[in-house]
C-alpha cells in the first residue's frame, strides 16, 4: 500500500547532488518540503520540469518550502544533467537531486511496485512510475501527493497553488474551494458550528447551511 495523506514520511538517508543527507527529517526541519521524482536523467519532460522548479526558487523560499528532486540515476549523472537543466531554464539548480540507481528510495516511498527491477540498458519506461509529487508539512506528514504519466509535464503553478492552500488550512479549521487562489475567500470547516465559526472568524456568508465562506485568515 502506498503512502497516504497524514502518513509520516520515512526518515531517509539520501545521497544527493549536494552531498549526503543523513536524515531527511532533519533536512526538512521546520520547513515545508516538496519531493518530486523522475524516472531518468537526460529525458526531455524531466529536464523541463527540473527547470521549472529552478525558476521558482524565490516562490519556494517565500513559502518556507524546501524542494528536492529524485531521479533514478547516480550522483555523477545528476551533476552532468544539471548543466542541461540550467541551460534550458536559464536559472541555477539550487536544490539537491537524490540518486536512486537501485530504486531503494522509490520503493521505500511506494513509488514503484515491490517487485520492480532495472534491466540492463533500461530506458525511462522501465521506471515510469517514478513520477510523483509529495508535499510534506513541518510535522513530517504527507499532505498531498500527485502522480503523473510520462507523457504529461507537471504544472508547477498548480503545485504552488496547492501548497498555498495547504499552508492556509494547516492546523486551521478551514478548507479552500475549487480553483482557490491566495486572497480569495475560504470555507469554514464543518467541525465548527455557526457560533464557533463566528467566534473564530467573525462574519461569514452562509451560501448553504453546510457551505459557509469567510475571509482567509491573515
N, CA and C of each residue as an Amber inpcrd file, in Angstrom:
protein
   654
   0.8430000  -1.1930000   0.0000000   0.0000000   0.0000000   0.0000000
   0.8790000   1.2430000   0.0000000   0.5350000   2.2320000  -0.8130000
   1.3310000   3.4410000  -0.9220000   1.1570000   4.3530000   0.2690000
   2.0080000   5.3610000   0.3380000   1.8770000   6.3690000   1.3720000
   0.5430000   7.0890000   1.2140000  -0.0950000   7.3570000   2.3420000
  -1.3940000   8.0100000   2.3320000  -1.3000000   9.3630000   3.0360000
  -2.2810000  10.2100000   2.7750000  -2.3280000  11.5080000   3.4300000
  -2.2670000  11.3040000   4.9470000  -1.4230000  12.1080000   5.5960000
  -1.1700000  12.0870000   7.0450000  -0.2470000  10.9720000   7.4940000
   0.2440000  10.1370000   6.5790000   1.3300000   9.2260000   6.9450000
   2.6050000  10.0330000   7.1820000   3.4120000   9.5910000   8.1420000
   4.7210000  10.2070000   8.3550000   5.6910000   9.6990000   7.2950000
   6.3600000  10.6200000   6.6470000   7.3490000  10.2610000   5.6230000
   8.5150000   9.5340000   6.2820000   9.0210000   8.4520000   5.6980000
  10.1820000   7.7770000   6.2830000  11.3720000   8.7310000   6.4360000
  12.1210000   8.5360000   7.5050000  13.3050000   9.3630000   7.7570000
  14.4810000   8.7630000   7.0030000  14.6140000   9.1560000   5.7510000
  15.5450000   8.5270000   4.8220000  16.9650000   9.0710000   4.9480000
  17.9210000   8.2340000   4.6140000  19.2960000   8.6650000   4.3900000
  19.4930000   8.7480000   2.8860000  19.9400000   9.8950000   2.3910000
  19.9260000  10.1630000   0.9560000  21.2900000  10.5840000   0.4470000
  21.6350000  10.0910000  -0.7280000  22.7990000  10.5870000  -1.4610000
  22.2890000  11.5390000  -2.5320000  22.8210000  12.7380000  -2.5650000
  22.3030000  13.7510000  -3.4730000  23.4180000  14.4830000  -4.2000000
  23.0060000  15.3040000  -5.1330000  23.9620000  16.1340000  -5.8920000
  24.6210000  17.1930000  -5.0160000  24.0920000  17.4080000  -3.8190000
  24.6850000  18.3620000  -2.8780000  25.2680000  17.6620000  -1.6590000
  25.5800000  16.3750000  -1.7950000  26.1620000  15.6240000  -0.7000000
  25.1410000  14.7640000   0.0200000  25.6000000  14.0900000   1.0800000
  24.7340000  13.1750000   1.8150000  23.7840000  13.9310000   2.7330000
  22.5400000  13.4770000   2.7660000  21.5650000  13.9240000   3.7530000
  21.3780000  12.7540000   4.7050000  21.9070000  12.8800000   5.9140000
  21.8900000  11.7660000   6.8600000  20.4890000  11.4990000   7.3900000
  19.6570000  12.5470000   7.4660000  18.2890000  12.4030000   7.9750000
  17.3860000  13.3200000   7.1750000  16.4420000  12.7420000   6.4500000
  15.5020000  13.5390000   5.6790000  14.6720000  14.4230000   6.6060000
  14.2980000  13.8990000   7.7710000  13.5270000  14.6880000   8.7280000
  14.3160000  15.9100000   9.1960000  15.5970000  15.7140000   9.4960000
  16.4150000  16.8490000   9.9290000  16.5700000  17.8610000   8.8010000
  16.6820000  17.3780000   7.5690000  16.8240000  18.2810000   6.4220000
  15.5640000  19.1310000   6.2660000  14.4020000  18.5340000   6.4530000
  13.1480000  19.2930000   6.3750000  13.1030000  20.3260000   7.4970000
  13.4700000  19.9340000   8.7080000  13.4760000  20.8580000   9.8320000
  12.0890000  21.4090000  10.1040000  12.0010000  22.7350000  10.2370000
  10.7170000  23.4040000  10.4940000  10.0790000  23.9260000   9.2100000
  10.5560000  23.4790000   8.0790000  10.0570000  23.9380000   6.7950000
   8.9930000  22.9880000   6.2510000   8.3120000  23.4360000   5.2090000
   7.5700000  22.5440000   4.3430000   8.5590000  21.9570000   3.3400000
   8.1900000  20.8570000   2.7240000   9.0870000  20.2420000   1.7430000
   8.2770000  19.6780000   0.5810000   8.8740000  19.7550000  -0.5950000
   8.3000000  19.1270000  -1.7940000   9.3440000  18.1860000  -2.3680000
   8.9710000  16.9290000  -2.4990000   9.8170000  15.9370000  -3.1630000
   9.1360000  15.5790000  -4.4750000   9.8610000  15.7730000  -5.5720000
   9.2930000  15.4340000  -6.8850000  10.2560000  14.4850000  -7.5820000
   9.7150000  13.4240000  -8.1560000  10.5660000  12.3350000  -8.6300000
  10.4410000  12.1190000 -10.1370000  11.4850000  11.5080000 -10.6870000
  11.6190000  11.3460000 -12.1400000  12.2400000   9.9940000 -12.4650000
  11.9070000   9.4350000 -13.6440000  12.3850000   8.0990000 -13.9770000
  13.8190000   8.0180000 -14.4920000  14.3840000   9.1390000 -14.9730000
  15.7260000   9.0270000 -15.5550000  16.2650000  10.4070000 -15.8980000
  17.5830000  10.5670000 -15.7700000  18.2420000  11.7950000 -16.2040000
  18.2420000  11.8780000 -17.7390000  18.4930000  13.0790000 -18.2300000
  18.6310000  13.3220000 -19.6780000  17.3870000  12.8610000 -20.4550000
  16.2250000  13.1330000 -19.9000000  14.9710000  12.8750000 -20.6040000
  14.2550000  14.2170000 -20.7810000  13.4970000  14.3880000 -21.8600000
  13.0310000  15.7320000 -22.2310000  12.0420000  16.3560000 -21.2540000
  10.9910000  15.6240000 -20.8910000   9.9870000  16.2060000 -19.9930000
  10.6060000  16.5230000 -18.6370000  11.4140000  15.6030000 -18.1290000
  12.0340000  15.8030000 -16.8190000  12.9440000  17.0250000 -16.8080000
  13.6460000  17.2480000 -17.8920000  14.5310000  18.4080000 -17.9680000
  13.7380000  19.7010000 -17.8660000  12.5860000  19.7640000 -18.5570000
  11.7700000  20.9820000 -18.4670000  11.1780000  21.1430000 -17.0740000
  10.8550000  20.0370000 -16.4190000  10.2580000  20.1170000 -15.0830000
  11.2770000  20.5740000 -14.0430000  12.4640000  19.9910000 -14.0770000
  13.5050000  20.4510000 -13.1520000  13.8030000  21.9310000 -13.3910000
  13.7800000  22.3410000 -14.6500000  13.9940000  23.7450000 -14.9610000
  12.9100000  24.6350000 -14.3900000  11.6570000  24.1720000 -14.4660000
  10.5440000  24.9540000 -13.9210000  10.6890000  25.1350000 -12.4150000
  11.1230000  24.0890000 -11.7260000  11.3320000  24.1840000 -10.2810000
  12.4700000  25.1610000  -9.9640000  13.5260000  25.1080000 -10.7510000
  14.6440000  26.0320000 -10.5420000  14.1980000  27.4830000 -10.7140000
  13.3540000  27.7400000 -11.6900000  12.8770000  29.1060000 -11.9420000
  12.0080000  29.6430000 -10.8110000  11.4560000  28.7730000 -10.0050000
  10.5440000  29.1700000  -8.9290000  11.2450000  29.2870000  -7.5750000
  12.5620000  29.4080000  -7.5750000  13.3270000  29.4170000  -6.3230000
  12.8100000  30.4580000  -5.3350000  12.5090000  31.6510000  -5.8040000
  12.0420000  32.7060000  -4.8960000  10.6600000  32.3900000  -4.3330000
   9.8220000  31.7130000  -5.1250000   8.4900000  31.3380000  -4.6510000
   8.5740000  30.2980000  -3.5300000   9.4480000  29.3100000  -3.6960000
   9.6130000  28.3070000  -2.6410000  10.1250000  28.9650000  -1.3680000
  11.1010000  29.8400000  -1.5130000  11.6780000  30.4900000  -0.3350000
  10.6190000  31.3290000   0.3900000   9.7950000  32.0470000  -0.3650000
   8.7580000  32.8840000   0.2370000   7.7530000  32.0510000   1.0270000
   7.6260000  30.7850000   0.6980000   6.6740000  29.8990000   1.3560000
   7.3530000  28.9730000   2.3760000   8.5900000  29.2740000   2.7360000
   9.3270000  28.4570000   3.7080000   9.3030000  26.9870000   3.3010000
   9.5950000  26.7490000   2.0280000   9.4890000  25.4020000   1.4680000
  10.8040000  24.9850000   0.8250000  11.2880000  23.8130000   1.2050000
  12.4660000  23.2310000   0.5770000  12.0140000  22.2620000  -0.5080000
  12.6980000  22.2840000  -1.6370000  12.3850000  21.3350000  -2.7070000
  13.5660000  20.3990000  -2.9070000  13.2510000  19.1790000  -3.2670000
  14.2830000  18.1790000  -3.5200000  13.7820000  17.2540000  -4.6250000
  14.6130000  17.0120000  -5.6030000  14.2590000  16.1290000  -6.7010000
  14.7930000  14.7260000  -6.4720000  14.2610000  13.7890000  -7.2120000
  14.7690000  12.4140000  -7.2220000  14.7560000  11.9330000  -8.6540000
  15.8510000  11.3120000  -9.0700000  15.8830000  10.6930000 -10.3920000
  16.6420000   9.3800000 -10.2760000  16.2010000   8.3940000 -11.0380000
  16.7330000   7.0470000 -10.8930000  18.0350000   6.9180000 -11.6910000
  19.0360000   7.6750000 -11.2260000  20.3870000   7.6310000 -11.7720000
  21.3560000   8.0140000 -10.6610000  22.6380000   8.0710000 -10.9800000
  23.6780000   8.3050000  -9.9790000  23.9130000   9.7970000  -9.7510000
  24.6150000  10.1120000  -8.6670000  25.0140000  11.4930000  -8.4090000
  25.8480000  12.0300000  -9.5670000  26.7390000  11.1900000 -10.0960000
  27.5890000  11.6310000 -11.2100000  26.7520000  12.0180000 -12.4270000
  25.7420000  11.2250000 -12.7340000  24.8590000  11.5610000 -13.8470000
  24.0780000  12.8360000 -13.5490000  23.6410000  12.9900000 -12.3250000
  22.9090000  14.2030000 -11.9500000  23.7660000  15.4480000 -12.1890000
  25.0180000  15.3720000 -11.7900000  25.8950000  16.5380000 -11.9170000
  26.0680000  16.9320000 -13.3830000  26.1360000  15.9430000 -14.2740000
  26.2260000  16.2360000 -15.7030000  24.9110000  16.8220000 -16.2250000
  23.8170000  16.2610000 -15.7720000  22.4930000  16.6670000 -16.2450000
  22.1550000  18.0890000 -15.8210000  22.6190000  18.5090000 -14.6590000
  22.3120000  19.8430000 -14.1510000  22.6840000  20.9240000 -15.1600000
  23.7780000  20.7160000 -15.8910000  24.1690000  21.6820000 -16.9150000
  23.0970000  21.8630000 -17.9690000  22.4960000  20.7650000 -18.4040000
  21.4170000  20.8410000 -19.3930000  20.1930000  21.5570000 -18.8140000
  19.8500000  21.2210000 -17.5620000  18.6850000  21.8440000 -16.9230000
  18.8690000  23.3510000 -16.8450000  20.0420000  23.7800000 -16.4170000
  20.3040000  25.2110000 -16.2670000  20.3290000  25.9170000 -17.6190000
  20.7720000  25.2180000 -18.6550000  20.7600000  25.8040000 -19.9940000
  19.3360000  26.0410000 -20.4680000  18.4710000  25.0620000 -20.2480000
  17.0750000  25.1770000 -20.6850000  16.3180000  26.2060000 -19.8470000
  16.5450000  26.1790000 -18.5320000  15.7780000  27.0290000 -17.6170000
  16.3260000  28.4480000 -17.5210000  17.6090000  28.6110000 -17.8600000
  18.2920000  29.8900000 -17.6390000  18.1760000  30.3060000 -16.1730000
  18.3270000  29.3120000 -15.3020000  18.2590000  29.5250000 -13.8550000
  19.1040000  28.4500000 -13.1890000  19.7380000  28.7730000 -12.0630000
  20.5580000  27.7770000 -11.3650000  19.7130000  26.7310000 -10.6610000
  20.2120000  25.5030000 -10.6300000  19.5640000  24.4330000  -9.8690000
  20.1320000  24.5020000  -8.4500000  19.4040000  25.1470000  -7.5600000
  19.8930000  25.3620000  -6.2070000  19.4380000  24.3220000  -5.2130000
  18.7220000  23.3140000  -5.6700000  18.1720000  22.2840000  -4.7850000
  18.8600000  20.9470000  -5.0540000  18.8750000  20.0490000  -4.0830000
  19.5230000  18.7500000  -4.2890000  18.6890000  17.8000000  -5.1320000
  19.3810000  16.8770000  -5.8040000  18.7280000  15.8050000  -6.5670000
  19.1980000  14.4780000  -5.9800000  18.2500000  13.6780000  -5.5490000
  18.5530000  12.4000000  -4.9100000  18.9560000  11.3760000  -5.9580000
  19.9970000  10.6060000  -5.6690000  20.3990000   9.4740000  -6.5080000
  19.6460000   8.2280000  -6.0300000  19.1130000   7.4740000  -6.9840000
  18.3270000   6.2860000  -6.6240000  18.5040000   5.2130000  -7.6850000
  19.7480000   4.8350000  -7.9260000  20.0630000   3.8890000  -9.0090000
  19.3730000   2.5340000  -8.8270000  19.2610000   2.0920000  -7.5770000
  18.7070000   0.7590000  -7.3270000  17.2340000   0.7870000  -6.9270000
  16.5910000   1.9290000  -7.0450000  15.1730000   2.1050000  -6.7170000
  14.8710000   1.9390000  -5.2300000  15.8980000   1.9320000  -4.3750000
  15.6630000   1.7040000  -2.9440000  14.7760000   2.7890000  -2.3400000
  15.0500000   4.0540000  -2.6990000  14.2570000   5.1600000  -2.1490000
  12.8580000   5.1360000  -2.7480000  12.7730000   4.9020000  -4.0490000
  11.4730000   4.8530000  -4.7140000  10.5730000   3.7790000  -4.1090000
  11.1640000   2.6460000  -3.7340000  10.3750000   1.5790000  -3.1160000
   9.9580000   1.9490000  -1.6970000  10.8810000   2.5630000  -0.9430000
  10.5280000   2.9790000   0.4110000   9.3740000   3.9800000   0.4180000
   9.3110000   4.8040000  -0.6130000   8.2500000   5.8010000  -0.7140000
   7.0630000   5.3030000  -1.5360000   7.0680000   4.0200000  -1.8700000
   5.9560000   3.3790000  -2.5750000   5.6450000   4.0330000  -3.9120000
   6.6960000   4.4180000  -4.6340000   6.5170000   4.9700000  -5.9710000
   6.4650000   3.8720000  -7.0300000   6.9410000   2.6820000  -6.6850000
   7.0010000   1.5590000  -7.6180000   6.4720000   0.2940000  -6.9590000
   6.0560000  -0.6870000  -7.7430000   5.7040000  -1.9810000  -7.1550000
   6.9110000  -2.6030000  -6.4510000   6.6710000  -3.4250000  -5.4750000
   7.7580000  -4.0230000  -4.6980000   8.6720000  -4.8860000  -5.5470000
   8.1510000  -5.4280000  -6.6520000   8.9630000  -6.3180000  -7.4780000
   9.5990000  -5.5890000  -8.6640000   9.6040000  -4.2650000  -8.6540000
  10.2180000  -3.5130000  -9.7550000  11.7160000  -3.8060000  -9.8090000
  12.2770000  -3.7870000 -11.0010000  13.7020000  -4.0350000 -11.1630000
  14.1970000  -3.2120000 -12.3390000  15.5010000  -3.1210000 -12.4490000
  16.1060000  -2.3370000 -13.5230000  16.8530000  -3.2670000 -14.4710000
  16.3560000  -3.4910000 -15.6750000  17.0670000  -4.3370000 -16.6310000
  18.2820000  -3.6270000 -17.2000000  19.2040000  -4.3990000 -17.7480000
  20.3500000  -3.7960000 -18.4250000  19.8490000  -2.9510000 -19.5860000
  20.5110000  -1.8040000 -19.7880000  20.1390000  -0.9470000 -20.8960000
  18.7540000  -0.3600000 -20.7530000  18.3350000  -0.1560000 -19.5170000
  16.9790000   0.3060000 -19.2790000  16.7350000   1.6710000 -19.9140000
  15.4820000   1.9680000 -20.1160000  15.0520000   3.2900000 -20.5440000
  14.1760000   3.8780000 -19.4480000  13.7450000   5.1180000 -19.6410000
  12.8810000   5.7440000 -18.6480000  11.5900000   4.9600000 -18.4470000
  11.1460000   4.2510000 -19.4730000   9.9010000   3.4920000 -19.3730000
   9.9640000   2.4130000 -18.2940000  11.1740000   1.9060000 -18.0050000
  11.3140000   0.8560000 -17.0030000  11.0700000   1.3660000 -15.5860000
  11.1710000   2.6700000 -15.3810000  10.9070000   3.2460000 -14.0510000
   9.8770000   4.3660000 -14.1630000   8.9320000   4.1860000 -15.0690000
   7.9680000   5.2410000 -15.3750000   7.1110000   5.6260000 -14.1880000
   6.9280000   4.7050000 -13.2540000   6.0760000   5.0300000 -12.1140000
   6.7000000   6.0760000 -11.2040000   7.9940000   6.3320000 -11.3680000
   8.6450000   7.3380000 -10.5310000   8.3220000   8.7220000 -11.1060000
   7.0620000   9.1270000 -10.9630000   6.5830000  10.4270000 -11.4670000
   5.6050000  10.9760000 -10.4440000   6.1410000  11.3040000  -9.2760000
   5.3120000  11.6310000  -8.1260000   5.7070000  12.9910000  -7.5640000
   4.7290000  13.7240000  -7.0210000   4.9760000  14.9220000  -6.2200000
   4.4320000  14.6700000  -4.8200000   5.2750000  14.8340000  -3.8170000
   4.8490000  14.7860000  -2.4230000   5.0040000  16.1810000  -1.8240000
   3.9780000  16.6660000  -1.1330000   4.1000000  17.8760000  -0.3230000
   4.0210000  17.4540000   1.1330000   5.0280000  17.8520000   1.9060000
   5.2150000  17.3790000   3.2740000   5.2060000  18.5800000   4.2130000
   4.4470000  18.4820000   5.3030000   4.3410000  19.5660000   6.2780000
   5.5170000  19.5270000   7.2490000   5.7000000  20.5930000   8.0310000
   6.7930000  20.5940000   9.0160000   6.7020000  19.4600000  10.0390000
   5.5070000  18.8970000  10.2360000   5.3750000  17.7640000  11.1510000
   5.7960000  16.4450000  10.5120000   6.3360000  16.5300000   9.2910000
   6.8740000  15.3950000   8.5320000   5.7960000  14.4600000   8.0020000
   4.5470000  14.9360000   7.9700000   3.4580000  14.1210000   7.4550000
   3.0990000  14.5270000   6.0350000   2.7610000  13.5270000   5.2340000
   2.3720000  13.7710000   3.8490000   1.0450000  14.5090000   3.8120000
   1.0160000  15.6290000   3.0970000  -0.1970000  16.4320000   2.9780000
  -0.8780000  16.2740000   1.6310000  -0.1150000  15.9530000   0.6040000
  -0.6650000  15.8560000  -0.7520000   0.2720000  15.0180000  -1.5990000
  -0.2930000  14.2450000  -2.5070000   0.5270000  13.5250000  -3.4940000
  -0.1460000  13.5990000  -4.8510000   0.6650000  13.6950000  -5.8780000
   0.1960000  13.7060000  -7.2610000   1.0550000  12.7230000  -8.0460000
   0.4390000  11.9520000  -8.9180000   1.1720000  11.0210000  -9.7630000
   0.8120000  11.2830000 -11.2150000   1.8360000  11.4140000 -12.0510000
   1.6520000  11.7660000 -13.4550000   2.1800000  10.6580000 -14.3610000
   1.6090000  10.5160000 -15.5490000   2.2060000   9.6400000 -16.5570000
   3.3970000  10.3270000 -17.2100000   4.1920000   9.5610000 -17.9150000
   5.4060000  10.1140000 -18.5240000   5.1130000  11.1580000 -19.5910000
   3.9470000  11.0760000 -20.2100000   3.6510000  11.9360000 -21.3610000
   3.1540000  13.3220000 -20.9780000   2.8880000  13.5530000 -19.6880000
   2.2740000  14.8170000 -19.2590000   3.2130000  15.5590000 -18.3090000
   3.7040000  16.7050000 -18.7590000   4.5420000  17.5210000 -17.8970000
   3.7430000  18.1160000 -16.7600000   4.3470000  18.1600000 -15.5940000
   3.6450000  18.6900000 -14.4200000   3.4500000  20.1930000 -14.5060000
   2.3530000  20.6610000 -13.9350000   2.0360000  22.0820000 -13.8810000
   2.4530000  22.6000000 -12.5060000   3.5980000  23.2590000 -12.4230000
   4.0960000  23.6910000 -11.1230000   3.3710000  24.9270000 -10.6070000
   2.6180000  25.5970000 -11.4590000   1.7240000  26.6300000 -10.9530000
   0.6430000  25.9940000 -10.0770000   0.1700000  24.8040000 -10.4590000
  -0.8030000  24.0850000  -9.6380000  -0.1550000  23.5700000  -8.3510000
   1.1010000  23.1410000  -8.4280000   1.7900000  22.7110000  -7.2070000
   1.8920000  23.8810000  -6.2290000   2.2300000  25.0590000  -6.7390000
   2.2930000  26.2550000  -5.8920000   0.9100000  26.5750000  -5.3080000
  -0.1230000  26.5150000  -6.1380000  -1.4770000  26.8070000  -5.6650000
  -1.8810000  25.8290000  -4.5710000  -1.5950000  24.5490000  -4.7740000
  -1.9280000  23.5410000  -3.7670000  -1.1390000  23.7720000  -2.4840000
   0.1290000  24.1480000  -2.6230000   0.9450000  24.4510000  -1.4490000
   0.3500000  25.6220000  -0.6700000  -0.0660000  26.6690000  -1.3700000
  -0.7060000  27.8130000  -0.7020000  -1.9510000  27.3700000   0.0640000
  -2.7570000  26.5180000  -0.5570000  -3.9860000  26.0480000   0.0820000
  -3.6720000  25.1950000   1.3120000  -2.6780000  24.3450000   1.1820000
  -2.2900000  23.5160000   2.3210000  -1.7820000  24.3630000   3.4780000
  -0.9790000  25.3510000   3.1690000  -0.4400000  26.1960000   4.2240000
  -1.5390000  27.0390000   4.8640000  -2.4930000  27.5030000   4.0640000
  -3.5910000  28.3070000   4.6040000  -4.4610000  27.4950000   5.5570000
  -4.6400000  26.2200000   5.2640000  -5.5470000  25.3820000   6.0590000
  -4.8240000  24.5330000   7.0970000  -3.5030000  24.6200000   7.1580000
  -2.7190000  23.7900000   8.0760000  -3.0510000  24.1530000   9.5250000
  -3.5550000  23.1870000  10.2650000  -3.9070000  23.3630000  11.6780000
  -4.9040000  24.5100000  11.8880000  -5.7070000  24.7960000  10.8510000
  -6.7350000  25.8410000  10.9040000  -8.0310000  25.2410000  10.3580000
  -9.1730000  25.4640000  11.0240000 -10.4180000  24.8090000  10.6030000
 -11.0820000  25.4730000   9.3980000 -10.3760000  25.4390000   8.2810000
 -10.9120000  25.9400000   7.0170000 -10.5690000  24.9580000   5.9080000
 -11.2190000  25.1370000   4.7850000 -10.8880000  24.4300000   3.5490000
 -10.9120000  25.4620000   2.4300000 -10.4160000  25.0690000   1.2670000
 -10.4130000  26.0000000   0.1370000 -11.2960000  25.4560000  -0.9790000
 -12.0880000  26.3180000  -1.6170000 -12.9950000  25.8640000  -2.6700000
 -12.2490000  25.5670000  -3.9770000 -12.9830000  25.0780000  -4.9400000
 -12.4050000  24.7910000  -6.2520000 -11.7350000  26.0300000  -6.8340000
 -10.5650000  25.8080000  -7.4130000  -9.8260000  26.8520000  -8.1340000
  -9.3700000  28.0030000  -7.2300000  -9.3580000  27.7890000  -5.9310000
  -8.9700000  28.8260000  -4.9790000  -7.5470000  29.2960000  -5.2200000
  -7.3450000  30.6200000  -5.0720000  -6.0060000  31.1870000  -5.0720000
  -5.8860000  32.1500000  -3.8980000  -4.6460000  32.4940000  -3.5650000
  -4.3750000  33.3630000  -2.4220000  -5.1970000  34.6450000  -2.5040000
  -5.7890000  35.0260000  -1.3720000  -6.5710000  36.2480000  -1.2990000
  -8.0590000  36.0290000  -1.4250000  -8.4690000  34.8880000  -1.9580000
  -9.8970000  34.6000000  -2.1000000 -10.4690000  34.0450000  -0.7940000
 -11.8060000  34.0850000  -0.6960000 -12.4620000  33.5650000   0.4940000
 -12.2290000  32.0670000   0.6520000 -12.3100000  31.6200000   1.8910000
 -12.1550000  30.2070000   2.2030000 -13.4590000  29.6750000   2.7870000
 -13.5230000  28.3810000   2.9950000 -14.7100000  27.7120000   3.5200000
 -14.4860000  27.3560000   4.9870000 -15.4680000  27.6750000   5.8200000
 -15.4050000  27.3150000   7.2350000 -15.6100000  25.8100000   7.3730000
 -14.7510000  25.1710000   8.1530000 -14.8410000  23.7230000   8.3250000
 -16.1520000  23.3280000   8.9970000 -16.6610000  22.1640000   8.6200000
 -17.9130000  21.6700000   9.2050000 -17.7490000  21.2900000  10.6750000
 -16.5080000  21.2020000  11.1410000 -16.2760000  20.8910000  12.5530000
 -16.6950000  22.0340000  13.4710000 -16.9030000  23.2330000  12.9010000
 -17.3450000  24.3890000  13.6790000 -18.8210000  24.6570000  13.4100000
 -19.6230000  24.7750000  14.4770000 -20.9960000  25.2240000  14.2680000
 -20.9860000  26.7360000  14.0480000 -22.1470000  27.3150000  13.7860000
 -22.2010000  28.7390000  13.4490000 -21.6560000  29.6150000  14.5740000
 -21.9590000  29.2540000  15.8040000 -21.4800000  30.0550000  16.9340000
 -19.9650000  30.0210000  17.0160000 -19.4010000  28.8220000  16.9130000
 -17.9450000  28.6840000  16.9670000 -17.2810000  29.3570000  15.7700000
 -17.9510000  29.2710000  14.6110000 -17.3930000  29.9050000  13.4140000
 -17.3310000  31.4190000  13.5820000 -18.3850000  31.9930000  14.1650000
 -18.4040000  33.4410000  14.3630000 -17.3550000  33.8640000  15.3820000
 -17.1700000  33.0640000  16.4290000 -16.1460000  33.3690000  17.4210000
 -14.7470000  33.2970000  16.8160000 -14.5620000  32.3610000  15.9020000
 -13.2240000  32.1560000  15.3190000 -12.9290000  33.1400000  14.2020000
 -13.9080000  33.3700000  13.3240000 -13.6400000  34.1280000  12.1040000
 -14.4120000  35.4420000  11.9940000 -15.3520000  35.7040000  12.9040000
 -16.1870000  36.8920000  12.7560000 -17.3120000  36.6110000  11.7750000
 -17.5540000  37.5570000  10.8830000 -18.6470000  37.3970000   9.9230000
 -18.3310000  36.3270000   8.8780000 -19.3620000  35.6330000   8.4380000
 -19.2150000  34.6750000   7.3450000 -20.4920000  34.6670000   6.5240000
 -20.3900000  34.1720000   5.3060000 -21.5150000  34.1480000   4.3710000
 -22.0170000  32.7160000   4.2400000 -23.2680000  32.4770000   4.6520000
 -23.8500000  31.1400000   4.5330000 -24.4750000  30.9840000   3.1500000
 -23.7020000  30.4770000   2.2050000 -24.2100000  30.2010000   0.8590000
 -25.2330000  29.0730000   0.9300000 -24.9230000  28.0550000   1.7020000
 -25.7980000  26.9370000   2.0390000 -25.5370000  26.6150000   3.5120000
 -26.4160000  25.9020000   4.1640000 -26.1630000  25.6020000   5.5760000
 -24.7990000  24.9510000   5.8240000 -24.3400000  24.1780000   4.8440000
 -23.0650000  23.4860000   5.0010000 -21.9300000  24.1500000   4.2070000
 -22.2140000  25.2690000   3.5300000 -21.2090000  25.9800000   2.7400000
 -21.1490000  27.4210000   3.2300000 -20.1770000  27.6730000   4.1000000
 -20.0330000  28.9880000   4.7190000 -18.6800000  29.5680000   4.3380000
 -18.6960000  30.7410000   3.7310000 -17.4690000  31.3560000   3.2530000
 -17.0740000  32.5090000   4.1720000 -15.7550000  32.6810000   4.3200000
 -15.2360000  33.7720000   5.1390000 -13.9060000  34.2200000   4.5610000
 -13.4150000  35.3620000   5.0260000 -12.1300000  35.8460000   4.5770000
 -11.0250000  34.9140000   5.0600000 -10.0280000  34.7320000   4.2440000
  -8.9060000  33.8950000   4.6410000  -8.1790000  34.5070000   5.8320000
  -7.8640000  33.7140000   6.8440000  -7.1160000  34.2640000   7.9710000
  -5.7700000  34.8050000   7.5120000  -5.3740000  35.9140000   8.0950000
  -4.0940000  36.5390000   7.7120000  -2.9480000  35.8630000   8.4470000
